Amino acid sequence: MLIILLTACQKDKDVFVIPVTDNRQEQTLDSIFLYARETYLWNESLPEYSVFNPRKYTQYSETPLFSFEKEIFDITQYAINPATGKSYEYVSAISTHPKYSFLQSDSESGSMRITSSLNTSSLNGTENGFGFALSTWADNDLRIKYVLPYSPAAGKGLIRGDRLLTINETSVSTLSDSEIQQALNQDSITLRIQKANDTLSVMLTKTAYTTSPVIYYSVIQTETKKAGYLVYHQFTDPAHSQSFLDNVFTTFASAQITDLIIDLRYNGGGYVETAEYLLNLIAPSSLTGKIMFSERFNALLQGGKATILSNQSYLDKNNQPVYINGRRATYADVDFTEAGNTYLFQKKGKLENIRSVIFIVSGATASASELVINALRPYLEVKLIGSQTYGKPVGFLGIHIGTYTLYIPNFSNVNAQGDTDYYTGFSPDIAATDDVTHDFGDMKEECLATALSIINGKRTLLRKNLNKPISQREDMNKPENVWKGMIQKRLRLH
């Protein structure tokens, strides 16, 4: 439902009335700003309606979506991070999109759709595409970065590390990035792939399929210990992820592993509930009842004064209305206090021997992935291998405005020690290159080899930045183009 509100200034009897309008674009522009004024994490930085004047963006009347996106960008540039002197949502001097916030058409969203440069995914595990991503290793050396389970690419035997030679019989060395992208947007493509010392041609057709968030896992016998290695791609809906995670950790527990390596280098996040479930699988029983993390909303929300949320229906996990005293519940009935949004460890599974965890990370490691890292740090020995993570300690509620859903930071995640300020990401303890020339589980792959050397006590932690060789062709699925998000659908009513 689009809304038009009456807003009052703080001065006595100085009331500004928002003019009524039948113009849909003006209604949407008003609603975006008014929701941000009450629910944005940094709402106190925003000016009054009359000062901001949302309807000035109607100058982009021929492209309403652009006007909405321009408004959102400007909204997100007010709050300044004192640690950087720039907006919390600053990306670069030339960027026209905020780091976290975005607007999504409900006709495109289904169940929260994710758009990357190679495929369209949804957080319920349903995919529609070829099922692979690309990365540049060196000039004119384009590699498959990962292949999603049960995808067309997986069905044809493609694996991480395969080198892409041609697309539709044209050498990739003669194709620009945009031409490669254009080819990958087609419904069918023919690839020539080099695998070790062999080459083969593969024809792929985009197909709808259900994938697994677990790309790979194994038990590795090191020189002195057993380690569990998990490549986890996405925090999909708990109903989708839990059975896959249960299977992995049952295997790890049966093997009596003592060390855990979790590969999150391509994991941009997903559902908070699934992150919580993974944390409970990792944590020993001794942590049960201790604080895992808290979600911190702005003061207006915590005080129950965000009256605008009475326009947002509160639905259960099956998207059905919830009733309170005979009326439909709304987001205004939600408990947004920090006490009401503090979550405790509740052990899942039988894995008990883990006291340290090594995470493999990259610039695409974000949101729910960083939440897991941050939540474990007060209790276990946590080490990071790879490159600087994205830096997203904030999450979304998802606010419906007309035919759109607005995703702006509504809360920040805080661990048991009060740590929440990782807006520029986590630095690796040991910098390592994302070695896309080797498949997951190959002990020659640089990140995995580094993790195993730490487990065997042969590598000193350095905490340095990664200086990756520069290629003429950028990563085809580079971090800034990968969807990142942390969505909270489990909200508690008063």
Stockholm file with secondary structure:
# STOCKHOLM 1.0

chainA/1-494         MLIILLTACQKDKDVFVIPVTDNRQEQTLDSIFLYARETYLWNESLPEYSVFNPRKYTQYSETPLFSFEKEIFDITQYAINPATGKSYEYVSAISTHPKYSFLQSDSESGSMRITSSLNTSSLNGTENGFGFALSTWADNDLRIKYVLPYSPAAGKGLIRGDRLLTINETSVSTLSDSEIQQALNQDSITLRIQKANDTLSVMLTKTAYTTSPVIYYSVIQTETKKAGYLVYHQFTDPAHSQSFLDNVFTTFASAQITDLIIDLRYNGGGYVETAEYLLNLIAPSSLTGKIMFSERFNALLQGGKATILSNQSYLDKNNQPVYINGRRATYADVDFTEAGNTYLFQKKGKLENIRSVIFIVSGATASASELVINALRPYLEVKLIGSQTYGKPVGFLGIHIGTYTLYIPNFSNVNAQGDTDYYTGFSPDIAATDDVTHDFGDMKEECLATALSIINGKRTLLRKNLNKPISQREDMNKPENVWKGMIQKRLRLH
#=GR chainA/1-494 SS CCCCCEEECSSTTCEEECCCCCCHHHHHHHHHHHHHHHHSTTGGGSCCHHHHCGGGGGGGTTCHHHHHHHHHHHHTTSSEETTTTEETTCCCTTCCSCSSCEEEEHHHHSSCEEECSSCEEETTSEEEECCEEEEEEETTEEEEEEECTTSHHHHTTCCTTCEEEEETTEEGGGCCHHHHHHHHTSSEEEEEEEETTEEEEEEEECEEEECCSEEEEEEEECSSCEEEEEEECCBCCHHHHHHHHHHHHHHHHHTTCSEEEEECTTCCEEEHHHHHHHHHHHSCGGGTTSEEEEEEECHHHHTTCCGGGGGSBCBCTTSCBCEETTEECBGGGBCCSTGGGEEECCCCSSCCCCCEEEEEECTTCCTHHHHHHHHHTTTSEEEEEESCCCCCCEEBCCEEETTEEEECCCEEEEETTCCCCCTTCCCCSEECCCCTTSCTTCTTSHHHHHHHHHHTTCCCCCCCCCCCCCCSSCCTTCGGGSCCEEECCCCCBC
#=GC SS_cons         CCCCCEEECSSTTCEEECCCCCCHHHHHHHHHHHHHHHHSTTGGGSCCHHHHCGGGGGGGTTCHHHHHHHHHHHHTTSSEETTTTEETTCCCTTCCSCSSCEEEEHHHHSSCEEECSSCEEETTSEEEECCEEEEEEETTEEEEEEECTTSHHHHTTCCTTCEEEEETTEEGGGCCHHHHHHHHTSSEEEEEEEETTEEEEEEEECEEEECCSEEEEEEEECSSCEEEEEEECCBCCHHHHHHHHHHHHHHHHHTTCSEEEEECTTCCEEEHHHHHHHHHHHSCGGGTTSEEEEEEECHHHHTTCCGGGGGSBCBCTTSCBCEETTEECBGGGBCCSTGGGEEECCCCSSCCCCCEEEEEECTTCCTHHHHHHHHHTTTSEEEEEESCCCCCCEEBCCEEETTEEEECCCEEEEETTCCCCCTTCCCCSEECCCCTTSCTTCTTSHHHHHHHHHHTTCCCCCCCCCCCCCCSSCCTTCGGGSCCEEECCCCCBC
//
